[in-house]
Amino acid sequence: MNGLREIKCFADLLHKYRNKAHLSQQQLADDIGVSRLTELRWENGKTMPNITNIRVLAEFLAIPEDQLDPFLPDNRKTNQTVVPKNCGRQNHS
């Protein structure tokens, strides 16, 4: 089970890179083959995408691998994820 902080951190990362790509939630959902509701749940931190969708999102949005590492099971030690300390949306005025 994913921790709430991990899910929120991934949601913030997804939000940041979707906006950077100038895509609406609907556009991203259509482009990667999921419903808008699914994308909305990921971005609002309600659910976490599975590993396949994490990789699809990373490739499609050009999310650097080092920012994805905390969310990939291969990098978890003793079933714990180290969430980056700088997790969270930053003010992008």
N, C-alpha and C positions, 0 to 999 in steps of 0.2 A: 504494500500500500504506500502510495506517495504521501509525504508529509505536506501539510498545508503551506508551509513556507516554500517548499520546493515547487509546488503547483503555482503559487503566486509569482515566484521568480520567473518561471517559464512563461507565465501569462504576460509579465512585463516585457520580457525579451521578445515575444511574439508581437506584441503591440508596437514596440520600437521598430522592429524590422519591417513590419507591414506598412507602417507609416513612412518609413524611409524609402520603401518601394512605391509609394504613392498609390497604394491599392486600398479599395474599400474592403470591408469584411466579406461582402458578397463576391467581389472579384477574386479574392484569395480562395474562398471556399470553392468557387467554380473552377478555378485553375488547378487546384490540387484534388478535386473530386470528392469533396465532402459537402454536407449541407451548411448553410449559413449558421444555423443553430449550433451545430457542432463547433464551428470556428468561434462563434460567440462564447460558448462555454469554455473553450480553451483560453481565449483572451481575457475572459472575466475571472479566470481562476476557479471555475466550478469543476472542471475535469482536466485531466492531463491526456495528451495524445499518446497513442501507443508508440513503440519504438520505430515502427515503419513510418508512421506519420511524422514523427519528430525528424527523421532523416529526410523525408520528402519536403517538409517545411524548410529545413536547413539548406537543402540544395536550391529550392525554388527562391528563397529569400536571401541567399548568400550569407547565411549566418556563419561566422567563423567557428571552426571546430573547437577552439579553446573555450568558446562561450557555451558550447553544447555539452562539453565533457561532464559537467555535474549531473546532467539529466540522462546520461546513457548508462545502462546497467553494467557494461563492461568496466566502468570506472568506479563502481560502488564497492566499498570494502565493508565487509561484515554487514551487508544489507543497509548501510547508512549512506546517505548522500551528503556531500559537503556542498552546501549552497553558498555561492559567492557572497562575500560580505557587502558588496556594492549592489546587491539585488534590490530592485525597485525602480519605479519610473522616476526619471529625473525631469526637472522642469526644463522644457525645451522652448523657451520664449523666443 
